[in-house]
Amino acid sequence: MLPSQPLLHTGLFALSVLQALASDTFIAAVYEHAVILPDPTDEPVSPSDALALMNKNMDVLEGAIKEAAQQGAHIIVTPEDGIYGWKFTRESIYPYLEDIPDPVVNWIPCTDPSRFGPVPVQERLSCMARNNSIYVVANIGDKKVCNSSDPSCPSDGRYQYNTDVVFDPEGKLVARYHKYNLFRSETQFNYPKEPEAVTFETPFGKFGIFTCFDILFHEPAMVLVSKMQVDTVLFPTAWMNVLPFLTAVEFHSAWAMGMRVNLLSANTHNITFAMTGNGLFTPEGPAAYHYNSGTEEGCLLVAELSARPRLSPTYPPAVNWSLYATSIKKFPGENDTFSGSVRRDIFTFSELRHKAGNYTVCQEDLCCHLIYQMSNKSENEIYVLGAFDGLHGSLIKYHWQICTLLKCKSTDLDTCGQPVETAQTKFEMFSLSGTFGTNYVFPEVLYSGVQLAPGEFEVLRDGRLKSKHSTSKPLITVTLFGRLYEKDLPHPLRTSP
C-alpha cells in the first residue's frame, strides 16, 4: 500500500532536515525573473485583475522553484517586485497588497488559508514551499490598518510596506521583513517606524533578510551581520546597474567578501531599466553568478555553499583596511591630478602614463596607493587612479570612501568615470590600498563585459587588494569601496513628520 500524501510529505521533510543536519553545506538557489508588468495606470485595478497578473508571475516562479527543488536546493530566493512589478502610485498598488501577520502566529497558509482573511498570494507561496519541501523567499506588499490615534497614520488609514516573506519546507511563515530604506521612487510604500533585524534559524545556519537599497546602509544590513551574526543573508532586489562601481554582481559579490557572509542575491530582469545580475556570493567570492543585458530571459542559479562560513577552514581573516596604506609615504613619480565626476561625485584622478608605476592620489582624509604593471597597454585606452571621500546622492546622502583603478571611456580625460563595459588592456599585476576611516570596505574587480574575477585576486590582512597573477581578461576597474556610516546625513524622507 502506498503511504498517504500527508505522511509522505512529512517523511520527505524529515529526511531533508536530517540530510541538512548531517552536512556542513547546503544547496541554495536564486532566480532572476523577467517580471510580467501590469499596464501603467494611476487608478486601482480590480482585485481579480490584480490577482490574475500576480498569478502569471507566480506561474513562472513556481516553475523555477520546482526546478531548484529537483536539483536539491534547500532554499530559493526570488526578486523584489517579482510578483507585481513597479511604477505604482499609493492608490494603484493597493489591490496587490495582503495583510501579512507576524510569524509568531505559527501559520501555514497552504493548509489554513482563511485564518487571516483572503490571502491568495501567501497561500500559493506557502503551497509552493510545502509541495516542493523547500524554503521559499518572496517579495510582496503588506497592508496594515491604522487610525487617528496614531499620529503617523496616513490619511487613507493604512500603512503599506514593501515586504519580504519566507516560508519553510512545510509551508509555514517563518519570517516577515518590512523594507527600511526605500528608494526615492517607492512613494507607494511607507517607511517602517523602526528598522527590523529579522533572522531565523535553519538546520543549515542562521539567516537574515533585507531588501535592495538596504544593503548600502547600517540598519539593518550591518546589524544583521555584525551584531546578530547571521551566516547567510537573503537579498531580494530590483537592482539597476550603474557602472563603474554599482553593477549588481560586482557590488553584491564585494559586499559578501567585505562582510564575510553568504549573500543570496535574486534580481529582477528588465534590460530597459538596466536590471540584471543575480548570484550566490560567499566570503571567498562568487559560487555562481549571472549577468545578461542582451536578452529578456530569466535565470536560475543553484550552488552548494558553506552552511556556517565562520567555521570553514577557508574563512578569510579579518582585515585592517588602512594598515598598509597608513604605513607608507606617498609614492614618488608623476602625480599630476585632475578632477572628474562619477555621476555626481567629484573624484581626484591621476592618469597612469606608463605601463608600470607607483601612484598616490588623495582627497580629504583618504589617500589611495597603487602599484601596477600592464601587460598589453592598448594605445587608445587610458586608465586612472581615483579617490573620493565625501557624501554621495542627491536626495538621500550617505558617505563613501572609494579608491579605484579604472578605465576611461575614451582618450579624452573628461570621460574618466563615465560607464564603460569593455576594455582591451590586461594587467600583469596590481596592488591597491587606501587610508580608510572604516573597516566596512568592499573589494571589487571587474573585467571586460561586466565579468567578475573569482580566484584571481586576494585581500591581504593589511588592507591591500592584490592580483594573484596576470589578469586573464582585460580590466575595467579595481575598486575598494568604503562606507563611513557614522558620517551619513539623516534620511530626509524617513525623518520628516
C-alpha positions as CSV (number, residue, x, y, z in Angstrom):
1,M,0.0,0.0,0.0
2,L,1.3,3.5,-0.9
3,P,1.6,5.9,2.0
4,S,-0.9,8.7,2.3
5,Q,0.1,12.1,0.9
6,P,0.4,13.9,4.3
7,L,2.6,11.1,5.7
8,L,4.7,11.0,2.5
9,H,5.2,14.8,2.8
10,T,6.1,14.6,6.5
11,G,8.6,11.8,5.7
12,L,10.3,13.7,2.9
13,F,10.5,16.8,5.0
14,A,12.1,14.9,8.0
15,L,14.5,13.3,5.6
16,S,15.6,16.6,4.1
17,V,16.1,18.0,7.6
18,L,18.2,15.1,8.6
19,Q,20.3,15.4,5.4
20,A,20.9,19.1,6.1
21,L,21.8,18.4,9.7
22,A,24.4,15.8,8.6
23,S,26.2,18.3,6.3
24,D,28.2,21.4,6.8
25,T,26.9,22.7,3.5
26,F,23.6,23.4,1.9
27,I,22.3,23.9,-1.6
28,A,20.9,27.4,-2.4
29,A,19.1,28.8,-5.4
30,V,18.3,32.3,-6.7
31,Y,16.1,33.2,-9.6
32,E,16.4,36.3,-11.8
33,H,12.8,36.9,-13.0
34,A,11.7,38.8,-16.1
35,V,8.6,40.2,-14.4
36,I,5.3,40.4,-16.3
37,L,4.3,44.0,-15.6
38,P,0.8,45.5,-15.3
39,D,-0.4,48.1,-17.7
40,P,0.5,51.6,-16.5
41,T,-2.3,53.2,-14.6
42,D,-2.9,55.7,-11.8
43,E,-6.2,54.1,-11.0
44,P,-6.6,50.9,-9.0
45,V,-7.5,47.7,-11.0
46,S,-10.0,45.3,-9.6
47,P,-8.7,42.7,-7.0
48,S,-9.4,39.9,-9.5
49,D,-7.3,41.6,-12.2
50,A,-4.5,42.2,-9.8
51,L,-4.5,38.6,-8.7
52,A,-4.6,37.4,-12.4
53,L,-1.4,39.4,-13.0
54,M,0.3,38.1,-9.9
55,N,-0.7,34.5,-10.8
56,K,1.1,34.9,-14.2
57,N,4.3,35.8,-12.4
58,M,3.8,33.1,-9.8
59,D,3.4,30.6,-12.5
60,V,6.9,31.4,-13.7
61,L,8.3,31.5,-10.1
62,E,6.7,28.1,-9.4
63,G,8.4,26.6,-12.4
64,A,11.8,27.9,-11.1
65,I,11.0,26.6,-7.5
66,K,10.2,23.2,-8.8
67,E,13.4,23.0,-10.9
68,A,15.5,24.3,-7.9
69,A,14.0,21.6,-5.7
70,Q,14.6,18.9,-8.3
71,Q,18.3,20.0,-8.2
72,G,18.4,19.5,-4.4
73,A,18.1,23.1,-3.3
74,H,17.1,23.7,0.3
75,I,16.2,27.4,-0.2
76,I,15.3,29.7,-3.1
77,V,15.2,33.5,-3.2
78,T,13.1,35.3,-5.8
79,P,13.4,39.0,-6.6
80,E,12.0,42.2,-5.2
81,D,8.9,43.3,-7.2
82,G,8.9,39.8,-8.7
83,I,5.2,39.2,-8.3
84,Y,3.6,42.5,-9.4
85,G,6.3,44.8,-10.8
86,W,6.8,48.5,-10.0
87,K,5.7,52.0,-11.2
88,F,2.7,52.3,-8.9
89,T,1.0,55.1,-7.1
90,R,0.0,54.6,-3.5
91,E,-3.6,54.0,-4.7
92,S,-2.9,51.8,-7.7
93,I,-0.8,49.3,-5.7
94,Y,-3.5,48.7,-3.1
95,P,-5.3,45.8,-4.9
96,Y,-2.0,43.9,-4.9
97,L,-1.4,44.0,-1.1
98,E,-2.3,41.5,1.5
99,D,-2.3,41.6,5.3
100,I,0.8,39.6,6.4
101,P,0.8,38.6,10.0
102,D,3.7,38.4,12.3
103,P,5.3,34.9,12.0
104,V,4.8,34.3,15.7
105,V,1.2,33.2,14.8
106,N,2.6,29.8,13.7
107,W,0.7,29.7,10.5
108,I,0.7,27.5,7.3
109,P,-1.4,29.4,4.7
110,C,-1.4,26.4,2.4
111,T,-3.4,24.3,4.9
112,D,-5.3,27.2,6.7
113,P,-5.8,29.9,4.0
114,S,-8.8,31.7,5.6
115,R,-7.3,32.3,9.1
116,F,-6.4,35.9,8.4
117,G,-8.8,36.7,5.6
118,P,-8.3,36.3,1.9
119,V,-4.6,35.9,1.2
120,P,-4.3,34.1,-2.1
121,V,-0.7,35.1,-2.8
122,Q,0.5,33.9,0.6
123,E,-1.5,30.7,0.2
124,R,0.1,29.9,-3.1
125,L,3.7,30.8,-2.0
126,S,3.1,28.6,1.1
127,C,2.0,25.7,-1.1
128,M,4.9,26.1,-3.4
129,A,7.2,25.7,-0.4
130,R,5.3,22.8,1.1
131,N,4.8,20.9,-2.2
132,N,8.5,21.1,-3.0
133,S,9.9,20.8,0.5
134,I,12.0,23.9,0.1
135,Y,12.3,27.3,1.8
136,V,10.8,30.0,-0.5
137,V,11.7,33.7,-0.2
138,A,9.5,36.2,-2.0
139,N,8.7,39.9,-2.0
140,I,5.1,41.1,-1.8
141,G,3.2,44.0,-0.3
142,D,1.8,44.3,3.2
143,K,-1.1,46.4,4.4
144,K,-1.8,47.4,7.9
145,V,-4.9,49.3,9.1
146,C,-4.2,52.3,11.4
147,N,-6.4,55.0,12.9
148,S,-6.4,58.7,14.0
149,S,-5.0,57.8,17.5
150,D,-1.7,57.0,15.7
151,P,-0.2,60.4,14.8
152,S,1.8,58.8,11.9
153,C,-1.2,57.1,10.4
154,P,-1.6,58.1,6.7
155,S,-4.8,59.9,5.6
156,D,-6.1,56.8,3.9
157,G,-6.0,54.9,7.2
158,R,-3.4,52.3,6.4
159,Y,0.3,51.6,6.2
160,Q,1.7,50.0,3.1
161,Y,5.1,48.2,3.2
162,N,7.5,46.7,0.7
163,T,7.8,43.2,2.4
164,D,9.8,40.0,2.2
165,V,8.3,36.8,3.4
166,V,9.9,33.4,4.0
167,F,8.0,30.0,4.0
168,D,9.7,26.9,5.4
169,P,9.5,23.5,3.7
170,E,6.2,22.7,5.5
171,G,4.8,26.0,4.1
172,K,4.9,27.8,7.5
173,L,5.5,31.6,7.5
174,V,8.8,31.9,9.4
175,A,9.9,35.5,8.5
176,R,8.5,38.8,7.5
177,Y,10.6,41.9,6.8
178,H,9.5,45.4,6.0
179,K,12.0,47.3,3.8
180,Y,13.5,50.1,5.9
181,N,15.5,52.1,3.2
182,L,13.1,52.8,0.4
183,F,14.4,54.1,-2.9
184,R,13.3,57.5,-3.8
185,S,10.7,56.3,-6.4
186,E,8.9,54.0,-3.9
187,T,6.3,56.5,-2.9
188,Q,3.6,53.8,-2.9
189,F,5.1,52.5,0.4
190,N,5.6,53.7,3.9
191,Y,8.8,53.7,6.0
192,P,8.6,51.4,9.0
193,K,8.8,53.4,12.2
194,E,11.8,51.3,13.4
195,P,14.3,49.2,11.5
196,E,13.7,45.5,11.7
197,A,16.5,42.9,12.3
198,V,14.8,39.8,11.0
199,T,16.6,36.4,11.5
200,F,15.5,32.8,11.6
201,E,17.3,29.5,12.3
202,T,17.5,26.6,9.9
203,P,19.2,23.2,10.1
204,F,21.9,24.8,7.8
205,G,22.7,28.0,9.5
206,K,21.3,31.3,10.7
207,F,19.7,33.5,8.1
208,G,18.9,37.3,7.9
209,I,17.0,39.2,5.3
210,F,16.7,42.7,3.9
211,T,15.9,44.2,0.5
212,C,17.8,46.0,-2.3
213,F,18.7,49.6,-1.2
214,D,19.0,48.4,2.4
215,I,22.4,46.9,1.6
216,L,24.0,50.3,1.4
217,F,23.0,51.3,5.0
218,H,24.0,50.4,8.5
219,E,20.5,49.4,9.5
220,P,19.5,46.7,9.0
221,A,22.5,45.3,7.0
222,M,25.4,45.8,9.4
223,V,23.3,45.0,12.4
224,L,22.4,41.6,11.0
225,V,26.0,40.7,10.2
226,S,28.0,42.4,13.0
227,K,25.5,42.1,15.9
228,M,23.2,39.3,15.0
229,Q,26.0,37.1,13.5
230,V,24.0,35.6,10.6
231,D,25.7,33.1,8.4
232,T,23.7,33.9,5.2
233,V,21.8,37.0,4.0
234,L,18.7,36.6,1.8
235,F,18.5,39.5,-0.7
236,P,15.6,40.1,-3.0
237,T,16.4,43.1,-5.1
238,A,15.4,45.2,-8.2
239,W,18.9,46.5,-8.9
240,M,19.5,49.0,-11.7
241,N,23.1,48.6,-12.7
242,V,25.4,51.6,-12.5
243,L,28.9,51.4,-13.7
244,P,31.7,51.7,-12.7
245,F,31.1,50.6,-9.0
246,L,27.5,49.6,-8.6
247,T,26.6,46.8,-11.0
248,A,24.7,44.1,-9.2
249,V,27.1,41.2,-9.5
250,E,30.1,43.5,-8.8
251,F,28.9,45.2,-5.7
252,H,27.0,42.2,-4.2
253,S,30.0,39.9,-4.6
254,A,32.2,42.6,-3.0
255,W,29.7,43.1,-0.1
256,A,29.7,39.4,0.7
257,M,33.5,39.3,0.7
258,G,33.8,42.5,2.8
259,M,31.2,41.3,5.3
260,R,32.4,37.7,5.2
261,V,29.0,36.1,4.9
262,N,27.0,34.4,2.2
263,L,24.7,36.6,0.2
264,L,21.9,35.1,-1.9
265,S,21.0,37.8,-4.4
266,A,17.9,37.5,-6.6
267,N,17.4,40.3,-9.1
268,T,14.6,41.3,-11.4
269,H,15.4,41.2,-15.1
270,N,14.4,44.1,-17.3
271,I,17.0,45.4,-19.7
272,T,15.0,48.6,-20.4
273,F,15.7,49.6,-16.8
274,A,19.3,48.1,-16.8
275,M,18.2,45.4,-14.3
276,T,20.1,42.1,-14.4
277,G,22.7,40.3,-12.3
278,N,22.0,37.6,-9.7
279,G,24.3,35.4,-7.8
280,L,25.3,33.1,-4.9
281,F,28.1,35.0,-3.2
282,T,30.4,33.8,-0.4
283,P,33.2,35.3,1.7
284,E,35.7,33.8,-0.8
285,G,33.9,35.1,-3.9
286,P,31.0,34.1,-6.2
287,A,29.9,30.5,-6.2
288,A,27.7,31.3,-9.2
289,Y,26.6,34.5,-10.9
290,H,24.8,35.7,-14.0
291,Y,24.7,39.0,-15.9
292,N,22.9,39.3,-19.2
293,S,21.8,42.7,-20.6
294,G,21.1,41.3,-24.0
295,T,18.0,39.1,-23.7
296,E,14.7,39.2,-21.8
297,E,15.1,35.8,-20.2
298,G,15.2,34.9,-16.5
299,C,17.9,32.7,-15.0
300,L,18.0,30.1,-12.2
301,L,21.3,29.6,-10.3
302,V,21.9,26.7,-8.0
303,A,25.1,26.1,-5.9
304,E,26.4,24.4,-2.8
305,L,27.5,26.8,0.0
306,S,29.1,26.5,3.4
307,A,26.3,26.5,6.0
308,R,28.4,28.2,8.6
309,P,31.1,30.1,6.8
310,R,32.8,31.4,10.0
311,L,33.6,27.8,10.9
312,S,35.0,27.0,7.5
313,P,38.8,26.4,7.3
314,T,38.8,28.7,4.2
315,Y,37.1,31.6,6.1
316,P,39.1,34.8,5.3
317,P,40.7,36.6,8.3
318,A,39.6,40.0,9.5
319,V,41.2,42.9,7.5
320,N,42.6,46.1,8.8
321,W,41.7,48.1,5.7
322,S,44.1,51.1,6.4
323,L,47.1,49.3,7.9
324,Y,49.3,49.2,4.8
325,A,48.3,52.5,3.3
326,T,48.9,54.5,6.5
327,S,52.3,52.9,7.0
328,I,53.9,54.2,3.8
329,K,54.6,57.7,2.4
330,K,53.2,58.9,-0.9
331,F,54.7,57.0,-3.8
332,P,57.1,59.2,-5.8
333,G,56.7,59.9,-9.6
334,E,54.3,61.7,-11.8
335,N,51.3,62.6,-9.8
336,D,49.6,65.5,-11.6
337,T,45.9,65.2,-10.7
338,F,42.7,66.4,-12.2
339,S,39.0,66.4,-11.2
340,G,36.5,64.2,-12.8
341,S,33.0,63.0,-12.0
342,V,31.5,59.6,-11.4
343,R,27.8,60.5,-11.8
344,R,27.6,63.5,-9.3
345,D,30.7,62.6,-7.2
346,I,33.8,64.6,-7.9
347,F,36.9,62.4,-7.8
348,T,40.5,63.3,-7.8
349,F,42.2,61.4,-10.6
350,S,45.8,60.8,-11.8
351,E,46.5,59.3,-15.2
352,L,48.6,56.2,-15.4
353,R,51.0,57.4,-18.0
354,H,53.3,54.4,-18.1
355,K,53.0,50.6,-18.4
356,A,54.1,50.2,-14.9
357,G,54.4,52.5,-11.8
358,N,53.6,53.6,-8.3
359,Y,50.9,56.3,-7.7
360,T,49.2,58.1,-4.8
361,V,46.1,60.2,-5.1
362,C,44.5,61.9,-2.1
363,Q,41.2,63.6,-1.3
364,E,40.1,64.8,2.1
365,D,41.1,62.1,4.6
366,L,41.6,59.4,2.0
367,C,44.9,58.6,0.2
368,C,44.8,55.8,-2.3
369,H,48.0,53.9,-3.3
370,L,48.5,51.8,-6.4
371,I,51.4,49.6,-7.7
372,Y,50.7,48.2,-11.1
373,Q,52.1,46.7,-14.3
374,M,50.2,46.5,-17.6
375,S,50.9,43.5,-19.9
376,N,49.5,44.8,-23.2
377,K,48.7,48.5,-22.9
378,S,46.2,49.4,-25.7
379,E,47.2,52.7,-27.3
380,N,43.6,54.0,-27.4
381,E,42.9,53.3,-23.7
382,I,43.6,55.4,-20.7
383,Y,43.5,54.3,-17.0
384,V,43.5,56.5,-13.9
385,L,43.8,56.1,-10.2
386,G,41.0,57.9,-8.4
387,A,40.0,58.9,-4.9
388,F,36.7,60.1,-3.5
389,D,35.9,60.9,0.2
390,G,32.5,62.5,0.7
391,L,28.7,62.3,0.6
392,H,27.1,60.6,-2.3
393,G,23.5,61.0,-3.6
394,S,21.1,63.9,-4.3
395,L,18.0,63.5,-2.1
396,I,19.4,60.7,0.2
397,K,23.1,61.4,1.1
398,Y,25.5,58.8,2.5
399,H,29.3,58.8,2.9
400,W,31.6,56.9,0.7
401,Q,35.4,56.5,0.6
402,I,36.5,55.0,-2.7
403,C,39.9,54.1,-4.1
404,T,39.7,52.9,-7.7
405,L,41.8,52.0,-10.7
406,L,39.5,52.4,-13.7
407,K,39.5,52.6,-17.5
408,C,38.2,55.9,-19.0
409,K,35.6,55.8,-21.7
410,S,37.9,57.3,-24.3
411,T,41.3,59.0,-24.5
412,D,39.6,62.3,-23.5
413,L,40.3,62.7,-19.8
414,D,36.9,64.3,-19.4
415,T,35.3,60.9,-19.9
416,C,37.0,59.3,-16.9
417,G,34.3,58.0,-14.6
418,Q,31.7,57.5,-17.3
419,P,30.3,54.0,-17.7
420,V,32.5,51.5,-19.6
421,E,31.7,47.9,-20.3
422,T,34.6,46.8,-22.5
423,A,38.4,47.0,-22.5
424,Q,41.4,45.6,-24.2
425,T,44.2,46.2,-21.7
426,K,45.3,43.4,-19.3
427,F,47.5,43.8,-16.2
428,E,50.5,41.8,-15.1
429,M,49.8,42.9,-11.5
430,F,48.1,45.4,-9.4
431,S,48.1,46.3,-5.6
432,L,45.5,48.9,-4.4
433,S,45.2,50.2,-0.8
434,G,43.8,53.3,1.0
435,T,43.8,55.1,4.3
436,F,40.2,54.2,5.0
437,G,38.5,55.6,8.1
438,T,36.3,52.5,8.3
439,N,36.5,48.7,8.4
440,Y,33.5,48.4,6.2
441,V,35.3,48.2,2.8
442,F,34.2,46.1,-0.2
443,P,36.8,44.8,-2.8
444,E,35.7,44.8,-6.4
445,V,37.5,43.6,-9.6
446,L,35.5,43.9,-12.8
447,Y,36.6,42.6,-16.2
448,S,35.6,43.5,-19.7
449,G,32.0,42.5,-20.4
450,V,31.0,43.0,-16.8
451,Q,32.6,39.8,-15.7
452,L,33.9,39.0,-12.2
453,A,37.3,37.6,-11.4
454,P,36.8,34.8,-8.9
455,G,40.1,33.4,-7.6
456,E,42.3,35.9,-9.4
457,F,42.8,38.4,-6.6
458,E,43.2,38.4,-2.9
459,V,42.8,40.8,0.1
460,L,45.7,40.8,2.5
461,R,45.2,41.4,6.2
462,D,46.9,44.8,5.9
463,G,44.2,46.1,3.5
464,R,45.9,45.5,0.1
465,L,43.7,44.3,-2.8
466,K,46.2,42.4,-4.9
467,S,46.2,40.3,-8.1
468,K,47.4,36.8,-7.6
469,H,48.8,36.6,-11.2
470,S,48.3,38.3,-14.5
471,T,44.7,39.2,-15.2
472,S,43.0,36.7,-17.5
473,K,40.8,39.3,-19.1
474,P,41.0,43.0,-19.9
475,L,40.3,45.1,-16.9
476,I,37.5,47.7,-16.4
477,T,38.1,48.6,-12.7
478,V,39.7,47.6,-9.4
479,T,38.0,49.2,-6.5
480,L,38.0,49.4,-2.7
481,F,34.6,50.7,-1.8
482,G,34.3,52.0,1.8
483,R,31.3,53.2,3.8
484,L,31.5,55.6,6.7
485,Y,28.1,55.1,8.2
486,E,28.7,57.4,11.1
487,K,29.1,60.4,8.6
488,D,25.8,59.8,6.9
489,L,23.2,62.6,6.9
490,P,19.8,61.9,8.3
491,H,17.4,60.4,5.8
492,P,15.2,63.4,4.7
493,L,12.1,61.3,4.0
494,R,12.2,58.8,6.8
495,T,12.7,61.6,9.4
496,S,10.1,64.0,8.1
497,P,6.9,64.4,10.0
